[in-house]
Amino acid sequence: MSICKECSKLQKTCCQDADIVVTDKDIERIMSLGLFNFHDVVFSEKLTQSIFEDDPNYTRYVVDKTGKSQILKKQENGNCIFLSPIGCMLSMDIRPLVCRIYPYNDFNEFGKVNLAPMFCPKKFKMDSDIIHKEMGLSFDEAKHLVGQLYDELRNGWIYKTH
Protein backbone atom coordinates (compact mmCIF):
# COMPACT_ATOMS: atom_id res chain seq x y z
CA MET A 1 0.00 0.00 0.00
CA SER A 2 1.34 3.45 -0.85
CA ILE A 3 2.27 5.83 1.92
CA CYS A 4 -0.28 8.37 0.60
CA LYS A 5 -3.06 5.80 0.75
CA GLU A 6 -2.07 4.93 4.33
CA CYS A 7 -2.14 8.63 5.28
CA SER A 8 -5.58 9.11 3.75
CA LYS A 9 -6.97 6.39 6.02
CA LEU A 10 -5.72 8.27 9.10
CA GLN A 11 -6.78 11.83 8.29
CA LYS A 12 -7.75 14.25 5.55
CA THR A 13 -5.02 14.79 2.99
CA CYS A 14 -4.07 17.84 0.94
CA CYS A 15 -6.31 16.46 -1.82
CA GLN A 16 -9.22 16.83 0.58
CA ASP A 17 -8.33 19.89 2.61
CA ALA A 18 -6.35 22.32 0.42
CA ASP A 19 -7.26 24.70 -2.37
CA ILE A 20 -5.05 23.40 -5.18
CA VAL A 21 -3.49 26.24 -7.16
CA VAL A 22 -3.12 25.63 -10.88
CA THR A 23 -0.98 27.51 -13.34
CA ASP A 24 -2.00 28.19 -16.93
CA LYS A 25 0.44 25.48 -18.01
CA ASP A 26 -1.08 23.02 -15.49
CA ILE A 27 -4.43 23.70 -17.13
CA GLU A 28 -2.97 23.12 -20.60
CA ARG A 29 -1.41 19.82 -19.50
CA ILE A 30 -4.72 18.59 -18.04
CA MET A 31 -6.70 19.80 -21.06
CA SER A 32 -4.36 17.77 -23.31
CA LEU A 33 -6.19 14.73 -21.93
CA GLY A 34 -9.48 16.09 -23.27
CA LEU A 35 -10.64 17.22 -19.82
CA PHE A 36 -12.41 20.56 -19.38
CA ASN A 37 -14.32 22.45 -16.69
CA PHE A 38 -12.06 21.26 -13.85
CA HIS A 39 -10.83 24.60 -12.53
CA ASP A 40 -12.22 27.99 -11.60
CA VAL A 41 -11.14 31.44 -10.50
CA VAL A 42 -12.74 31.91 -7.10
CA PHE A 43 -12.19 33.56 -3.73
CA SER A 44 -10.04 31.29 -1.59
CA GLU A 45 -9.97 32.21 2.06
CA LYS A 46 -7.21 29.65 2.63
CA LEU A 47 -4.94 31.28 0.06
CA THR A 48 -5.67 34.89 0.99
CA GLN A 49 -4.86 34.10 4.62
CA SER A 50 -1.62 32.38 3.70
CA ILE A 51 1.33 34.45 4.72
CA PHE A 52 4.69 33.42 3.35
CA GLU A 53 7.00 35.68 5.32
CA ASP A 54 10.09 34.51 3.46
CA ASP A 55 8.33 34.64 0.09
CA PRO A 56 6.03 37.65 -0.28
CA ASN A 57 5.65 37.05 -4.00
CA TYR A 58 3.84 33.69 -3.74
CA THR A 59 0.56 35.22 -2.61
CA ARG A 60 0.96 37.99 -5.19
CA TYR A 61 1.37 35.35 -7.91
CA VAL A 62 -1.64 33.22 -6.89
CA VAL A 63 -4.16 35.72 -5.46
CA ASP A 64 -5.44 38.59 -7.60
CA LYS A 65 -6.46 42.04 -6.32
CA THR A 66 -10.00 40.81 -5.60
CA GLY A 67 -8.79 37.84 -3.52
CA LYS A 68 -9.46 35.26 -6.22
CA SER A 69 -7.20 32.37 -7.14
CA GLN A 70 -7.09 29.89 -10.00
CA ILE A 71 -7.75 26.54 -8.32
CA LEU A 72 -9.02 23.05 -9.08
CA LYS A 73 -12.72 22.48 -8.48
CA LYS A 74 -13.86 20.23 -5.68
CA GLN A 75 -16.36 17.43 -5.49
CA GLU A 76 -19.45 17.90 -3.30
CA ASN A 77 -17.64 16.23 -0.38
CA GLY A 78 -14.77 18.74 -0.62
CA ASN A 79 -12.28 16.39 -2.27
CA CYS A 80 -10.23 17.50 -5.25
CA ILE A 81 -12.10 16.91 -8.49
CA PHE A 82 -9.43 14.40 -9.53
CA LEU A 83 -9.36 12.38 -6.30
CA SER A 84 -10.84 8.91 -6.72
CA PRO A 85 -11.08 5.98 -4.27
CA ILE A 86 -7.74 4.70 -5.59
CA GLY A 87 -5.95 8.07 -5.55
CA CYS A 88 -5.32 10.83 -8.06
CA MET A 89 -6.73 10.16 -11.51
CA LEU A 90 -3.95 12.22 -13.13
CA SER A 91 -0.55 10.78 -13.92
CA MET A 92 2.36 12.44 -12.17
CA ASP A 93 3.51 14.28 -15.32
CA ILE A 94 0.04 15.84 -15.75
CA ARG A 95 -0.75 16.73 -12.11
CA PRO A 96 -0.55 20.39 -11.09
CA LEU A 97 2.97 21.36 -10.06
CA VAL A 98 1.99 22.02 -6.44
CA CYS A 99 0.75 18.42 -6.26
CA ARG A 100 3.94 17.04 -7.77
CA ILE A 101 6.12 19.03 -5.37
CA TYR A 102 4.36 17.80 -2.24
CA PRO A 103 5.58 17.13 0.47
CA TYR A 104 8.46 19.51 -0.29
CA ASN A 105 5.99 22.31 0.30
CA ASP A 106 8.18 24.60 2.38
CA PHE A 107 9.66 26.52 -0.53
CA ASN A 108 10.14 29.99 -1.88
CA GLU A 109 11.00 31.76 -5.08
CA PHE A 110 14.61 32.19 -4.03
CA GLY A 111 15.64 28.53 -3.98
CA LYS A 112 14.54 27.34 -0.54
CA VAL A 113 13.08 23.83 -0.72
CA ASN A 114 12.37 21.80 2.43
CA LEU A 115 10.21 18.91 3.46
CA ALA A 116 7.11 20.15 5.25
CA PRO A 117 4.48 17.45 5.09
CA MET A 118 1.84 19.47 6.94
CA PHE A 119 -0.93 17.10 5.90
CA CYS A 120 1.03 13.94 6.72
CA PRO A 121 0.33 12.18 10.04
CA LYS A 122 3.16 12.51 12.54
CA LYS A 123 3.52 8.72 12.66
CA PHE A 124 5.11 8.95 9.21
CA LYS A 125 8.33 10.72 10.08
CA MET A 126 9.10 11.81 6.57
CA ASP A 127 12.69 12.18 5.50
CA SER A 128 14.15 12.57 2.06
CA ASP A 129 15.08 8.87 1.75
CA ILE A 130 11.50 7.77 2.49
CA ILE A 131 10.07 10.44 0.17
CA HIS A 132 12.30 9.36 -2.69
CA LYS A 133 11.54 5.67 -2.16
CA GLU A 134 7.79 5.96 -1.53
CA MET A 135 6.91 8.89 -3.76
CA GLY A 136 9.68 8.84 -6.34
CA LEU A 137 10.63 12.46 -5.71
CA SER A 138 14.18 13.44 -4.84
CA PHE A 139 15.20 16.78 -3.39
CA ASP A 140 16.79 17.81 -6.70
CA GLU A 141 13.63 16.93 -8.62
CA ALA A 142 11.54 18.91 -6.12
CA LYS A 143 13.87 21.89 -6.48
CA HIS A 144 13.50 21.75 -10.26
CA LEU A 145 9.69 21.59 -9.98
CA VAL A 146 9.64 24.57 -7.61
CA GLY A 147 11.62 26.58 -10.17
CA GLN A 148 9.19 25.51 -12.88
CA LEU A 149 6.23 26.48 -10.67
CA TYR A 150 7.54 30.01 -10.17
CA ASP A 151 8.32 30.39 -13.87
CA GLU A 152 4.75 29.41 -14.68
CA LEU A 153 3.26 31.63 -11.94
CA ARG A 154 5.23 34.68 -13.09
CA ASN A 155 3.78 34.24 -16.58
CA GLY A 156 0.29 33.34 -15.42
CA TRP A 157 -3.29 34.44 -15.52
CA ILE A 158 -2.98 37.24 -12.95
CA TYR A 159 -0.61 39.15 -15.20
CA LYS A 160 -2.67 38.47 -18.30
CA THR A 161 -5.88 39.83 -16.72
CA HIS A 162 -4.51 42.93 -14.96
C-alpha positions in Angstrom: 0.0 0.0 0.0 1.3 3.5 -0.8 2.3 5.8 1.9 -0.3 8.4 0.6 -3.1 5.8 0.7 -2.1 4.9 4.3 -2.1 8.6 5.3 -5.6 9.1 3.7 -7.0 6.4 6.0 -5.7 8.3 9.1 -6.8 11.8 8.3 -7.8 14.3 5.5 -5.0 14.8 3.0 -4.1 17.8 0.9 -6.3 16.5 -1.8 -9.2 16.8 0.6 -8.3 19.9 2.6 -6.4 22.3 0.4 -7.3 24.7 -2.4 -5.1 23.4 -5.2 -3.5 26.2 -7.2 -3.1 25.6 -10.9 -1.0 27.5 -13.3 -2.0 28.2 -16.9 0.4 25.5 -18.0 -1.1 23.0 -15.5 -4.4 23.7 -17.1 -3.0 23.1 -20.6 -1.4 19.8 -19.5 -4.7 18.6 -18.0 -6.7 19.8 -21.1 -4.4 17.8 -23.3 -6.2 14.7 -21.9 -9.5 16.1 -23.3 -10.6 17.2 -19.8 -12.4 20.6 -19.4 -14.3 22.5 -16.7 -12.1 21.3 -13.8 -10.8 24.6 -12.5 -12.2 28.0 -11.6 -11.1 31.4 -10.5 -12.7 31.9 -7.1 -12.2 33.6 -3.7 -10.0 31.3 -1.6 -10.0 32.2 2.1 -7.2 29.7 2.6 -4.9 31.3 0.1 -5.7 34.9 1.0 -4.9 34.1 4.6 -1.6 32.4 3.7 1.3 34.4 4.7 4.7 33.4 3.4 7.0 35.7 5.3 10.1 34.5 3.5 8.3 34.6 0.1 6.0 37.6 -0.3 5.6 37.0 -4.0 3.8 33.7 -3.7 0.6 35.2 -2.6 1.0 38.0 -5.2 1.4 35.3 -7.9 -1.6 33.2 -6.9 -4.2 35.7 -5.5 -5.4 38.6 -7.6 -6.5 42.0 -6.3 -10.0 40.8 -5.6 -8.8 37.8 -3.5 -9.5 35.3 -6.2 -7.2 32.4 -7.1 -7.1 29.9 -10.0 -7.7 26.5 -8.3 -9.0 23.0 -9.1 -12.7 22.5 -8.5 -13.9 20.2 -5.7 -16.4 17.4 -5.5 -19.5 17.9 -3.3 -17.6 16.2 -0.4 -14.8 18.7 -0.6 -12.3 16.4 -2.3 -10.2 17.5 -5.2 -12.1 16.9 -8.5 -9.4 14.4 -9.5 -9.4 12.4 -6.3 -10.8 8.9 -6.7 -11.1 6.0 -4.3 -7.7 4.7 -5.6 -5.9 8.1 -5.6 -5.3 10.8 -8.1 -6.7 10.2 -11.5 -3.9 12.2 -13.1 -0.5 10.8 -13.9 2.4 12.4 -12.2 3.5 14.3 -15.3 0.0 15.8 -15.7 -0.7 16.7 -12.1 -0.5 20.4 -11.1 3.0 21.4 -10.1 2.0 22.0 -6.4 0.7 18.4 -6.3 3.9 17.0 -7.8 6.1 19.0 -5.4 4.4 17.8 -2.2 5.6 17.1 0.5 8.5 19.5 -0.3 6.0 22.3 0.3 8.2 24.6 2.4 9.7 26.5 -0.5 10.1 30.0 -1.9 11.0 31.8 -5.1 14.6 32.2 -4.0 15.6 28.5 -4.0 14.5 27.3 -0.5 13.1 23.8 -0.7 12.4 21.8 2.4 10.2 18.9 3.5 7.1 20.2 5.3 4.5 17.5 5.1 1.8 19.5 6.9 -0.9 17.1 5.9 1.0 13.9 6.7 0.3 12.2 10.0 3.2 12.5 12.5 3.5 8.7 12.7 5.1 9.0 9.2 8.3 10.7 10.1 9.1 11.8 6.6 12.7 12.2 5.5 14.2 12.6 2.1 15.1 8.9 1.8 11.5 7.8 2.5 10.1 10.4 0.2 12.3 9.4 -2.7 11.5 5.7 -2.2 7.8 6.0 -1.5 6.9 8.9 -3.8 9.7 8.8 -6.3 10.6 12.5 -5.7 14.2 13.4 -4.8 15.2 16.8 -3.4 16.8 17.8 -6.7 13.6 16.9 -8.6 11.5 18.9 -6.1 13.9 21.9 -6.5 13.5 21.8 -10.3 9.7 21.6 -10.0 9.6 24.6 -7.6 11.6 26.6 -10.2 9.2 25.5 -12.9 6.2 26.5 -10.7 7.5 30.0 -10.2 8.3 30.4 -13.9 4.7 29.4 -14.7 3.3 31.6 -11.9 5.2 34.7 -13.1 3.8 34.2 -16.6 0.3 33.3 -15.4 -3.3 34.4 -15.5 -3.0 37.2 -13.0 -0.6 39.1 -15.2 -2.7 38.5 -18.3 -5.9 39.8 -16.7 -4.5 42.9 -15.0 
